[in-house]
Amino acid sequence: MIVIFFIRNREKPPIEFIKDEIKLKMKNAALQPLTKENQGLFERIRRETQELNLNNVTRTKAYFDIYQKHPEIHWAFLGHMVSRNGGWNMTDLKGDLLTRLLTKKERNDYFSFLERGNWLIFQDAYPQFLLYGESLKRGKPLFYLLPYLNISTFMETIWNYFWRSPDPYILTMALVINEQNYLEKRVIQNPVYQKDVLNTLEFKLQDVLSFNQILFPYRKNSLAGQTLHQFQTLHERILLGKRLYKVLFQKKDSFIKWAKEHPHTGSRKDYWPHIFNNVNEGIPGIPYQLRLNSCKLRWGASKIYSPDLMSAWKIVHHQEAEKGDWFRDGQVADYLLETNETQINGEIEYEYCKTLERLELASLAKKVITLFD
């Protein structure tokens, strides 16, 4: 096992040291047989990951549990909050609005796309956190075991660096880079999802479904977040991750407090109970009526139906994750450099309100694209 001691430089992350370490790892990538002790650890990690990787609710809670146990792993809280958005997008497909806009096949295809991505990220990220916890318990780094779990060489290098120079920003950005690259071929470039989801629903996803808005609730009914443009671009998704991290940790205490007080159910009632309800208040067969005015319910209007995830979707049994290390070019480590922005505007409430209003109008007209020409 190759070990390189990094020199701590608070002004500039040691990107070149990390790049050199990655090159050495790639040259010495052959795996040796696991010892009996490590084989047992490997099986425990796989089993625990599988048990918690049932659905969006169990994954989202597991991320937050990791963060509360290891607050130095900032990505675990970022992953928790982003995973909440994944759940809300899933239940939207069974809620008041999208059931009027999309066919059953479109909704099922879109759920499959969201669920597969959510599942893949968890089965890649969560074993890393368990191995880190075991390393702390034993008092020595065990990250040379990551390749046995089909984790990228890139992350083995990063975790070794983090063990010697605990830098939450570098670890967070590395995990953002890793997970987005991990999804790129397995989901984004997957021909099935390209045909049935991304190409078919491209305009709807970008302009109508709020798929491009990531919401971070805090305090009572307050929202922060960011909007993603060009979802299919890997570069843009990584930059979004950097911005989301800034937004979340600029006032993390408010977000953490909210997360503790509001367990994730998948219903948008979790953050806006004055507008959404997990009980359907509508009357079957009655045409949809506009209910919102400036993000407030009109007088006498029923709340928008947003079901819990557990009642909206059954548990999916996934095929095994595709093998292969995405890492090929050390230049990807340049994303680890901090951005120049000291503050990033996380205001999103007005934009999100407009999204809801457009969704309502589209539902009323039962037309999607023509409303936004």
N, C-alpha and C positions, 0 to 999 in steps of 0.2 A: 504494500500500500504506500503510495507516494504522498508525502506531506510537505507543504510549503508554508513557512511562517510569514505572515503578511505584516507589513509595516503600517501602523495606524497613521492616517493622514486625515485630519478633520477638515481640511480645506478642500481636498479633492479625493474622492473615493479611489482606491487603488485598482482602477479598472485594468490597467496593463498587467498587474500581478494576477488578477483573476483570469484574464485571457491566457496568460502563460500556463497557469495551472490547468485550465481546460484543455489546452493542447497536449499537455503531458498525460492527462487522464485519457484522452482519446487514443494516444499511442499505446497505452497500457490498459486496454479495455477488456482483456480476457478475464472471465470470471472463474474463480476457484470454487471447488465444492464447498458447500456450507458445513460448518461444524454442527454437531448434534444440538448444542445450545442455541446457536443462531437459527437452525432450522425450526426449533420450537418457537422462537421469537417471531420468525417470519410467518409461521402459521397463525400465531395469536393476532398479529397485525392484520393479516388477511381476513381472519374471522370477524374481528371487531369492526373493521371497515365495512365488510359485507352486511353485518347486522344493522349498522347505522345508515346504510346507503339504500334504504327502502323507498323513500320518496322525498320530495322537497322539504317537508316539515321536519323529518328526522335529520336530514343533512344540515338544514339551517340551524337547528338547535345544537347539533354537534359542533359546528364552527364556533358558536358563542361559548359553549362549554370549554373548548380549547382556549379561547381568548381569556376567559376568566381564570383559567388555571395557569396560563402562560401569557400574561399581558405584553410580553416583549415580542410576541408574534402578532404584529399589527394586522397582517393579512387576514388572520382568522376573523377579526371583527369586520374588516372590509368584505371578506367573503360572506360573512353572515348577513350583512346588510344588502349586498347585491343579490344574494340567494333569496332574500325576502321578495325582491322585485321579480325574480324568476317565478316564484309561487303566485304572485299577484297576476302576472301575465298568463299563467296556466289557468287560473280560475276565471279570468276574464272571458275565456273561451266557453264557459258555461254560464256566464252572467247575462244580465238584461240586454246589453248592447251588441256584443259580438255574435250572439246567436241569431240576431236579425241581419247581420251583415255577411256572415260567412256560411258556406255550406257545411254540412256535417263532416264531409271528407276534408275540407280545408282546415276545420278546427281540429280534427284528429291528427292531421299531418303536422300542423303547427305545434300541437302538444307534444307529439313524438320528437320533434326537433328540439324543443325546450327541455324536455325530460332527458333526452340522451345527453345533451350538453351538460346539464346539471349533474347527472349521474357520473359522467366521465371526469369532470373536474374533481368531484369528491373522491372517487376511487384513486385519483392521482395525488391529490393534496393531503388527504387525511392520513395516509400511511407515513408521510413525511413528518407530520406532527407527532404521531405515536413514536416514531423512531427517535425524534428529538427528546421526547419525554423519557424514553428508556436510556438514552445517552446521559441525561442528567442523573438518572437513578444510579447508573453504574459509574458515573464520574469520568467517562471517556467517550469520545465521539464514535458513533457506530455508522456513520454515513456512507462508509464503503459498502454497506448492505443495500443502499438505495437501488443500484442496478438490478439486484435480484427481484425487486418489486416493480421493475420496468419503469423506474423513475429516470429522467434524463441526466446524462453526465453533467449538464449545466448546473442542475440543482445539487448534485453531490459536491461540486466545487463551492457553490455558494454556502451550503450548510457548514462545510469545513471552515470557510472564512468567518461565518457568523459565530461559530464556536470560539474562535480566537479573538475576534473583534466584533462584539455584539452591536450591530448597526441595524435597527429596525427598518430604516428606510431602504437600505440595500436589499435586505431580505424580502421586504414587501414588493419592491419593484421586480426582483428576480422571480418571485412567484407569479406576479402579473404577466411577465414575459413568458414564463414557462407555461402557464395555463392557456394563454391565448394561442401560443404556438402549438400546444398539444391539441387544441380544438381545431386548428386550421384545416388539416387534412381529414381529420376524423368526422368533423361536422360541417364546417363552412364549405369546404371543397368536395364534400361527399356528393356524388352525382344524384343520389336519391333526393337529398334535401335541396340541392340546387334546382332540381326539376319541380318537386312537389311543394316547396316552401319558398325559398329565396327568390326564384325567378317569378313564380306565380303570384306571390303576395308582396313583391318588392315595394310597390307604391303604398300599399295598405300598411305595411310594417313601418315605413318611414314616416308617413304623414297622418295616419289614422289611428293605429293601434297603440300608440304610446310605447311601442317596443323600444324606441330610441330614447326614452326618458327614464333615468334611474333616480328614484326618490328616496331620500333619507328623512324620515319623520323625527321630530324632536318637539319637546314641550307639547302643549295642547293644540292639536290641529295644524301645527307648523311643519313646513316641508323645506328641505334643501335638496340639492342634487345637481345633475348635469344631463345634457342632451348629447346623444351620439349621432353623428352624421356619417354616412358611408360605413354602415355596419359591416359590410363584407370586406373591408380593408383592415388587415392585421395591424398595420401601423397606427391607424386611427383608434382601434380598440385598445392598444397598449397606451397611447396617449390619454385616452379616456380614463384608464385605470390610474394613471398618475394624477389626473385632476380629481378623480373621486377620492383618492387617498388624502389629498390636500383638504378637500371640503370636509371630509369626515373627521380628520384629526386636528383641524383648526379649532373645533369646539367639541372634542370627543366626549367630554363628560355629559353634555346634554343628550347626545345620541345614545350613550351607554345607559343612562338613566331611563330613557324611553324604552330601549330594548329590554331592560330588566322588567319593566312594568307592563310590557305588552308582548306576551309569548306569541310566536308566529303561528297563525292558523292558515294563511294563504288568502284569507278574505281581506279586501281593502277596508273593511270595517275596522281592522286593527288600528288604522291611523286616522280615518275620517268617518267615525260612526254617525256624524250628523248628516252624511250624504249616503253612505253605503250601509247595507244590512245583509247579514248572512241568511236571513229568512226572506223568501220571496213575497213581497207585499202586493205584487201586481195581480190582476185578474186575468186568467187565461182567456185568449181570444179577443181581448180588447186592444186596439191599435195603440202603438207607443205614443205617449204624449210627452212633450218637452217638460222636464222637471227642474232644470237648473237655470239660475240667473246669477251670473257673477259668482259661481261656486257656492251658491246657497239654494236650498230647495224652494221652489215656488210654493205659494200658499196652497195647502191641501194636497200637495204632490207626495206620492209614496217614494221611499228611498230606493236607490238603484241596487238591484240584487247582485251581490258579490259573494258566492258561496265559499265555505271552507274547502280547502283542498281535499281533505279526506272524504268529503261527501261528493266532490265533483269528479274525481278521477280515481280509478283503481290502481293498485300497485302494479308496476310494469316489471316484467322479468327480462333483463337485458342480456344480450349476447356479450361475450367476453370482449374487453377492450382490445382494439387493434394494437399489435406490437409495433415497436420501432421507436427510435430516438429522433425527435424532430431536430435536434441540434446539429448544425453543420458549419456555422460561421461565427467566429468569436466576436465579430463586430456587433452582434446583438447585445453584448455587454454594455455598449454605449448608452443604452436606455437606462442604465443604472445611475447615470449622472443626474443630479437634481436639476429641476427646471428653474428658470430665473424668477418665476412668479413667487412672490412671498405670500400673497393672498390671492385666492381664486374665488370669484363671485359664484356662490352656490345658489343664488336666487332662482327658483324654478316654479313657484306657486302660480304666477300669472300664466306662464306658458302651459302648465299642466291644466289649469282651468280652461284655457282655450282648447286644449286637446279634448277635454270632456265635452265641451260645447259642440265641437266638430263631430265627435262620435254620436252625440244625440241627434244632430241634424242628419247625419248619414243614416242613422237607424230609422229616423222618421221617414226619410225619402227612399230608403232601401237602395240607395245608390252610393257608391264610394268614390271612385276616381273622378267622376264628372263634377263633384262638388268642389274639387280642389284644383281644377284646371287654371 
